[in-house]
Amino acid sequence: MTQSFDTPLPPPKERRRLREKGALTQAQLAAALGVSRETVRAWETGRSTPSGRKRESYGQLLASLAARPSAEVTAPQKQEPAPNLTISLSKAEKPNPHTPPPSATLTPPPPPTTAPLTPAQAFDALYAFCAPALVRQAYLLTGRRELARESVEQAFQVAWQRWPEVAVDPDPASWVRAAAYEYALSPWHRFRPRYRHPEPPPADASDRALLDVLLTLPPSYRRTLLLYDGVGLGLPETAAETEASTPAAASRLLNARSAVAARLPDLAEPDVLHRRLAETASTERLRAAKPPTVRIGSERRARFWTRAAIAVTVAIIGATALTLHSAPTRYEPPVPPGETVPGLPPRAAPGTLSTAELTLRAKLRAESANGPERLLPEPR
């Protein structure tokens, strides 16, 4: 009988124990259910719970693992191949039949002793795990290959600058993903000259149609749809990452699905939409930079802004010192306004000459301009 969508599930610790009993990794279980490895980790830690068809498939898989007999430890013998699961795995992620299941003894084997990772090694491991998928996700958000790579590099550069905070975060991958999405969806990119012209679309017609529909959605709808139907997060996790309430995230998701289904009726089913999103992002050759390059770029950026802040501070201090040095040290009263002196005729303003002034000028011009009479007065 087919289970309903409210299939009961064991506690989170029991889910992890059943997976380890079946000799499955989180990546293999995620591939079997069609979700991401982060989603399986969230299910096993209790941070989220599957719903709908994924809950039904997950419950059936755990039930099949629970029904399998435990391994015998009385005498070493050749392990039989594991029976086929109800949900098929991909070729690249099928469990190795020659790998023995974990021991059934009460005392678990001691964990392997490994040296602690340095901050650079931990950052490189996180980058290698998240960067390729984040570049493809950013491409679906923006439709631009170069902006997708730049967004992921910028997010990891910020993460390296704030590594003490990111390293202790419960989910560092979500921290970096949120930073990359925020940078990719920034409205200020439209004013940059390099992003004013569109990039060449995908070669496949169906990929072009899906990308065109995604880019017509509002940024909040596009982000919610990608997180829920593309990445495979639950609705509470999607709402938390988009900084919205759960009802608001559900409304955005329904509206985004309706808009996609109106333009592309073949993608009305969530499972089909999830597969098409993965195929569209995988067809593009999107390569991220190497982890050392990102770390060096982050350190250079930090040094640049530190030196710029020091230079601005020195300039402000110098301007303040110059102002204090050139400022007056005593009070200087202002110059009083001028006053009119009585008894003096007013100063004539420039303009046309009066009749008397014209007569005087004619008389002066008529007199001789040279001679002794101009130097000595004549006797009378």
C-alpha positions as CSV (number, residue, x, y, z in Angstrom):
1,M,0.0,0.0,0.0
2,T,1.3,3.4,-0.9
3,Q,2.2,5.6,2.1
4,S,0.6,9.0,2.5
5,F,2.6,12.2,2.5
6,D,2.4,12.1,6.4
7,T,4.6,9.1,6.6
8,P,6.1,8.8,10.1
9,L,9.8,9.1,10.3
10,P,12.2,7.9,13.0
11,P,14.1,10.5,15.1
12,P,17.1,12.3,13.5
13,K,19.7,10.2,15.3
14,E,17.9,7.0,14.2
15,R,17.9,8.2,10.5
16,R,21.6,8.6,10.6
17,R,22.1,5.2,12.2
18,L,20.0,3.5,9.6
19,R,22.0,5.2,6.8
20,E,25.3,4.1,8.3
21,K,23.8,0.6,8.8
22,G,23.2,0.4,5.0
23,A,26.8,1.6,4.3
24,L,25.5,4.7,2.5
25,T,27.0,8.2,2.5
26,Q,25.0,11.4,2.6
27,A,25.9,12.1,-1.0
28,Q,24.6,8.7,-2.1
29,L,21.4,9.1,-0.1
30,A,20.9,12.6,-1.5
31,A,21.3,11.3,-5.1
32,A,18.8,8.5,-4.4
33,L,16.2,11.0,-3.2
34,G,16.9,13.7,-5.7
35,V,18.0,16.3,-3.1
36,S,21.2,17.9,-2.1
37,R,23.7,16.7,0.5
38,E,23.0,19.7,2.7
39,T,19.3,18.7,2.9
40,V,20.1,15.2,4.0
41,R,22.5,16.6,6.7
42,A,19.7,18.9,7.9
43,W,17.3,15.9,8.1
44,E,19.7,13.9,10.2
45,T,20.5,16.8,12.5
46,G,16.9,17.7,13.1
47,R,17.1,21.2,11.6
48,S,14.4,20.3,9.0
49,T,12.0,17.6,8.1
50,P,11.0,16.4,4.6
51,S,7.5,16.8,3.3
52,G,5.4,15.6,0.4
53,R,6.8,13.1,-1.9
54,K,10.3,13.4,-0.6
55,R,9.0,12.4,2.9
56,E,7.3,9.4,1.4
57,S,10.5,8.3,-0.5
58,Y,12.7,9.0,2.5
59,G,10.4,6.9,4.8
60,Q,10.4,4.0,2.4
61,L,14.2,4.1,2.1
62,L,14.7,4.1,5.9
63,A,12.1,1.3,6.3
64,S,14.1,-0.8,3.7
65,L,17.3,-0.1,5.6
66,A,15.7,-1.0,8.9
67,A,14.5,-4.3,7.5
68,R,17.9,-5.4,6.5
69,P,19.7,-7.8,8.9
70,S,22.7,-6.5,10.8
71,A,26.2,-7.8,9.9
72,E,27.5,-10.8,11.8
73,V,30.8,-10.4,13.7
74,T,31.3,-13.9,15.1
75,A,33.7,-14.9,12.3
76,P,35.1,-13.0,9.3
77,Q,33.4,-14.1,6.1
78,K,32.8,-12.7,2.7
79,Q,30.2,-10.0,2.5
80,E,27.3,-10.5,0.2
81,P,26.3,-7.7,-2.1
82,A,23.7,-5.3,-0.7
83,P,20.2,-5.9,-2.0
84,N,18.8,-3.4,-4.4
85,L,17.0,-0.4,-2.9
86,T,13.6,0.7,-3.9
87,I,15.0,4.0,-5.2
88,S,17.9,3.5,-7.7
89,L,21.1,5.3,-7.3
90,S,23.2,6.8,-10.1
91,K,26.1,4.9,-11.5
92,A,28.7,7.3,-10.1
93,E,27.2,7.0,-6.5
94,K,26.2,3.3,-6.1
95,P,27.5,1.7,-2.9
96,N,30.4,-0.6,-3.4
97,P,29.2,-4.2,-2.8
98,H,32.6,-5.3,-1.5
99,T,32.6,-2.6,1.3
100,P,31.6,-4.3,4.5
101,P,28.9,-2.7,6.6
102,P,29.7,-1.2,10.0
103,S,30.3,-3.5,12.9
104,A,27.3,-4.6,15.1
105,T,29.3,-4.5,18.3
106,L,28.1,-2.3,21.1
107,T,31.4,-0.4,21.3
108,P,31.9,1.7,18.2
109,P,35.3,1.7,16.6
110,P,37.5,4.6,17.5
111,P,37.5,7.5,15.0
112,P,40.6,7.9,12.9
113,T,43.1,10.3,14.3
114,T,43.6,13.1,11.9
115,A,45.4,16.4,12.4
116,P,43.2,19.5,12.8
117,L,42.8,21.5,9.6
118,T,44.4,24.9,9.4
119,P,42.1,27.9,8.5
120,A,43.4,27.9,5.0
121,Q,42.8,24.2,4.5
122,A,39.2,24.4,6.0
123,F,38.5,27.3,3.7
124,D,39.8,25.5,0.6
125,A,37.7,22.4,1.5
126,L,34.5,24.6,1.8
127,Y,35.3,26.3,-1.4
128,A,35.9,23.1,-3.3
129,F,32.6,21.7,-2.0
130,C,30.4,24.7,-2.6
131,A,31.9,26.9,-5.3
132,P,31.0,24.8,-8.5
133,A,27.3,24.4,-7.5
134,L,27.1,28.1,-6.4
135,V,28.3,29.3,-9.7
136,R,25.6,27.4,-11.5
137,Q,23.0,28.6,-9.1
138,A,24.1,32.2,-9.6
139,Y,23.9,31.8,-13.3
140,L,20.3,30.8,-13.0
141,L,19.7,33.9,-10.9
142,T,21.3,36.4,-13.2
143,G,21.7,34.8,-16.6
144,R,25.3,36.1,-16.8
145,R,28.2,33.8,-16.6
146,E,30.8,36.4,-15.6
147,L,28.6,37.8,-12.9
148,A,27.9,34.4,-11.5
149,R,31.7,33.7,-11.1
150,E,32.2,37.2,-9.7
151,S,29.4,36.7,-7.1
152,V,30.8,33.5,-5.8
153,E,34.3,34.8,-5.6
154,Q,33.1,38.0,-3.8
155,A,31.1,35.9,-1.3
156,F,34.1,33.7,-0.5
157,Q,36.4,36.7,-0.2
158,V,34.1,38.1,2.4
159,A,33.9,34.7,4.1
160,W,37.7,34.5,4.3
161,Q,37.8,38.0,5.8
162,R,35.3,37.0,8.4
163,W,36.5,33.4,8.7
164,P,36.4,33.2,12.5
165,E,32.6,33.9,12.3
166,V,32.0,31.6,9.3
167,A,34.0,28.7,10.7
168,V,31.8,28.4,13.8
169,D,28.6,28.9,11.9
170,P,26.3,25.8,12.0
171,D,25.9,25.8,8.2
172,P,28.9,27.6,6.5
173,A,27.6,26.6,3.1
174,S,24.3,28.5,3.7
175,W,26.2,31.5,4.9
176,V,28.3,31.7,1.7
177,R,25.3,31.0,-0.5
178,A,23.3,33.8,1.0
179,A,26.2,36.2,0.5
180,A,26.6,35.1,-3.2
181,Y,22.8,35.5,-3.8
182,E,22.8,39.0,-2.3
183,Y,25.7,40.1,-4.5
184,A,24.3,38.5,-7.6
185,L,20.9,40.1,-7.2
186,S,22.2,43.6,-6.4
187,P,20.4,46.2,-8.5
188,W,23.6,48.3,-8.8
189,H,25.0,45.9,-11.5
190,R,22.8,47.5,-14.1
191,F,24.8,50.7,-13.9
192,R,28.1,49.0,-14.6
193,P,29.2,49.3,-18.3
194,R,30.2,45.7,-18.6
195,Y,26.8,44.5,-17.7
196,R,24.7,46.9,-19.8
197,H,24.6,44.5,-22.8
198,P,23.1,40.9,-22.5
199,E,25.3,37.9,-22.8
200,P,24.8,35.2,-25.5
201,P,21.9,32.9,-24.5
202,P,22.3,29.1,-24.1
203,A,22.5,27.1,-27.3
204,D,19.6,24.8,-26.5
205,A,16.1,26.3,-27.2
206,S,14.5,24.7,-24.1
207,D,17.3,26.1,-21.9
208,R,16.8,29.6,-23.4
209,A,13.1,29.4,-22.8
210,L,13.5,28.4,-19.1
211,L,16.2,31.0,-18.5
212,D,14.0,33.7,-20.1
213,V,11.1,32.8,-17.8
214,L,13.3,32.8,-14.7
215,L,14.7,36.3,-15.5
216,T,11.2,37.7,-15.9
217,L,10.4,36.8,-12.3
218,P,11.0,39.3,-9.5
219,P,14.3,38.7,-7.7
220,S,12.6,37.4,-4.5
221,Y,10.4,35.0,-6.4
222,R,13.4,33.8,-8.5
223,R,15.5,33.2,-5.3
224,T,12.7,31.4,-3.5
225,L,12.0,29.1,-6.5
226,L,15.7,28.3,-6.9
227,L,16.2,27.5,-3.2
228,Y,13.1,25.3,-2.9
229,D,12.9,23.5,-6.3
230,G,16.5,23.8,-7.4
231,V,18.6,23.4,-4.2
232,G,16.0,21.3,-2.4
233,L,15.7,23.3,0.8
234,G,12.6,23.0,2.9
235,L,10.1,25.8,3.2
236,P,11.3,27.0,6.7
237,E,14.9,27.0,5.5
238,T,14.0,28.9,2.4
239,A,12.0,31.4,4.3
240,A,14.9,31.9,6.8
241,E,17.5,32.4,4.0
242,T,15.3,34.8,2.1
243,E,14.5,36.7,5.3
244,A,10.8,36.3,4.9
245,S,8.1,34.5,6.9
246,T,7.0,31.0,6.0
247,P,3.6,32.1,4.5
248,A,5.4,34.8,2.5
249,A,7.9,32.3,1.1
250,A,5.1,29.8,0.3
251,S,3.2,32.6,-1.6
252,R,6.3,33.5,-3.6
253,L,6.9,29.9,-4.4
254,L,3.3,29.3,-5.7
255,N,3.4,32.5,-7.7
256,A,6.7,31.6,-9.3
257,R,5.6,28.1,-10.1
258,S,2.4,29.5,-11.7
259,A,4.4,32.0,-13.8
260,V,6.7,29.2,-15.0
261,A,3.8,26.9,-15.7
262,A,2.0,29.6,-17.7
263,R,4.9,30.0,-20.0
264,L,6.2,26.4,-20.0
265,P,3.4,24.0,-19.3
266,D,5.8,21.0,-19.4
267,L,7.4,22.3,-16.2
268,A,4.3,22.3,-14.0
269,E,5.4,19.4,-12.0
270,P,8.0,20.3,-9.3
271,D,10.1,17.2,-10.0
272,V,10.3,18.0,-13.7
273,L,11.2,21.6,-12.8
274,H,14.0,20.5,-10.5
275,R,15.5,18.3,-13.2
276,R,15.3,21.0,-15.8
277,L,16.9,23.6,-13.5
278,A,19.8,21.2,-12.9
279,E,20.2,20.4,-16.6
280,T,20.1,24.1,-17.7
281,A,22.8,25.0,-15.2
282,S,25.0,22.0,-16.0
283,T,25.1,22.6,-19.8
284,E,27.1,25.8,-19.4
285,R,30.8,25.7,-18.8
286,L,31.0,27.6,-15.6
287,R,34.4,27.3,-13.8
288,A,35.3,28.9,-10.5
289,A,38.7,30.2,-9.6
290,K,41.1,28.2,-7.5
291,P,40.9,28.5,-3.7
292,P,44.4,30.1,-3.3
293,T,43.4,32.7,-5.9
294,V,40.3,33.7,-3.9
295,R,42.2,33.8,-0.6
296,I,45.0,36.0,-2.1
297,G,42.4,38.3,-3.7
298,S,40.6,38.6,-0.4
299,E,43.8,39.5,1.4
300,R,44.8,42.1,-1.3
301,R,41.3,43.6,-1.1
302,A,41.6,43.9,2.7
303,R,45.1,45.5,2.5
304,F,43.8,48.0,-0.1
305,W,40.9,49.1,1.9
306,T,43.0,49.3,5.1
307,R,45.6,51.5,3.4
308,A,42.8,53.6,1.9
309,A,41.3,54.1,5.3
310,I,44.7,55.0,6.8
311,A,45.2,57.5,4.0
312,V,41.8,59.2,4.5
313,T,42.5,59.3,8.2
314,V,45.9,61.0,7.7
315,A,44.4,63.5,5.3
316,I,41.7,64.4,7.8
317,I,44.3,64.8,10.6
318,G,46.5,67.0,8.4
319,A,43.6,69.2,7.4
320,T,42.6,69.6,11.0
321,A,46.2,70.5,12.0
322,L,46.5,73.1,9.2
323,T,43.2,74.7,10.2
324,L,44.3,74.9,13.9
325,H,47.7,76.4,12.9
326,S,46.3,79.0,10.5
327,A,43.3,80.0,12.6
328,P,43.5,83.4,14.5
329,T,44.4,83.3,18.1
330,R,42.7,86.6,19.2
331,Y,39.5,88.4,18.4
332,E,39.6,90.8,15.5
333,P,36.6,93.1,15.3
334,P,35.1,93.4,11.9
335,V,35.7,96.6,9.7
336,P,32.8,99.0,10.3
337,P,30.8,100.2,7.3
338,G,31.8,103.5,5.7
339,E,30.1,106.8,6.7
340,T,29.3,109.9,4.6
341,V,31.6,113.0,5.3
342,P,29.5,116.2,5.5
343,G,30.5,119.3,3.5
344,L,31.9,117.6,0.4
345,P,30.1,117.5,-2.9
346,P,28.9,114.1,-3.9
347,R,31.2,112.3,-6.3
348,A,29.9,112.5,-9.8
349,A,29.0,109.3,-11.3
350,P,30.3,108.4,-14.8
351,G,27.9,109.3,-17.6
352,T,27.1,111.9,-20.3
353,L,28.4,115.5,-19.8
354,S,26.2,118.4,-18.9
355,T,25.8,121.6,-21.0
356,A,28.2,123.6,-18.8
357,E,30.8,120.8,-19.0
358,L,30.5,120.6,-22.8
359,T,31.0,124.4,-23.0
360,L,34.1,124.2,-20.8
361,R,35.5,121.4,-22.8
362,A,35.1,123.4,-26.0
363,K,36.7,126.5,-24.6
364,L,39.7,124.5,-23.3
365,R,40.2,122.9,-26.7
366,A,40.0,126.2,-28.5
367,E,42.9,127.7,-26.4
368,S,46.5,127.3,-27.6
369,A,48.0,124.1,-26.5
370,N,51.6,125.4,-26.2
371,G,53.4,128.7,-25.7
372,P,54.8,130.8,-22.8
373,E,51.3,132.0,-21.9
374,R,50.5,128.6,-20.7
375,L,53.4,128.6,-18.3
376,L,53.6,132.3,-17.1
377,P,50.6,134.6,-16.4
378,E,50.3,137.7,-18.5
379,P,50.7,141.1,-16.7
380,R,47.7,143.3,-16.5
